C-alpha cells in the first residue's frame, strides 16, 4: 500500500518509471499539472436579434499532463545513467499508461509522450520536465467490475479439519446452483457514461442471445446459433467496438451476426438495469457484464 502519492509511467514493453518524493526521480505531485483539471468545449449557436447564445452541446477535450521533478543524484556519471534510462523508457514511439496511487486509491490513464524529457541543470539537482498527451481524457480504475446475470454459483465449502462435520448418507446436498435472476443492476459509480464488455457463454444450444437495457429499452442482439462451449464477447466502448466468437479455442470476428436494430449499450451514471434473453435455449446461457468506471480526475 502506497503511503505517499506516486505516479508510475509504464510503456507497452512493461518498462516503468516511478515519480514520487521517495523516488530517485523526485516529484512533488503538487508540481504536476493536468491530473484533475479538464477543459470542456461548448458548442452554441446564435441568430440575429438573439441575446446570448443557444447551447447545443459540449465535449471534454483531450488531457495534457506535465510532470516536473528532479533527479535526486549528485554524481555526474550516475546522473547520466538515470537520464539515459528516462530517455529509453519515455520513448514517444510506444504507447503507455500512467498510474496514480495513494494508499489503496488507484487510477489509470492511457498516454503518449508529447515531448521528450527536457533537462535543466539546477544549483543542486538536475531538473526534468515531461509532457504527456492523453487522447482519452478519463481516468479509470485498475480492474474491471464484473456482474453476473446468469451463472452457476458454488454451493460446496471446504472447512478446516477441526470444523469438519459428518454428513449422514440420507442428507441431500448440492455442489452448486444456477443463479435464477434474469435481471441485474450494473452501477456506474464514475463521472461519465462508459462502455461495457458482455460475455454470452453457452452451456448448450442457444439461439439469438440478447441483452436489454430495461431503463431505455435499447438492446444488443446476435442473430446466430451458439453451441455448447461457445463464448460471444461484445465490447461497446468508444473506439473499442468489437464482437468476437470463440469456438473450440479459436476466436473469429462475429460482426456479421449483429442485429441491425442493435445499439452499442452504454452505462449511464448511477443504476442500470439489464435483462438477458434468447430465442431458444435461455437456460443454456450464462451472461456476464464487465465495466470500468471513468473519472474526470484522480
Protein Blocks (a to p, Z undefined) as FASTA:
>chain_A
ZZbdcdddddfkopacdddfkbmbdcdfklpghklpccddddddddehiacjddfbdcdd
ddddddddddddfbfklmmmmmmmmmmmmpckbccdddddehjbccddddddfbdcdddd
dfkbccdddddddfblcdcdfbdcdddfbdcddfbdcddfklpccddfklccdfbdcdfb
fbdcdddfbfbdcddddddddfbdcehiadddfklopacdddddddehiacdddfbehia
ccdddeehiacdfklmpcfkbccddddehjdddddddfehklmpccddddddddfbZZ
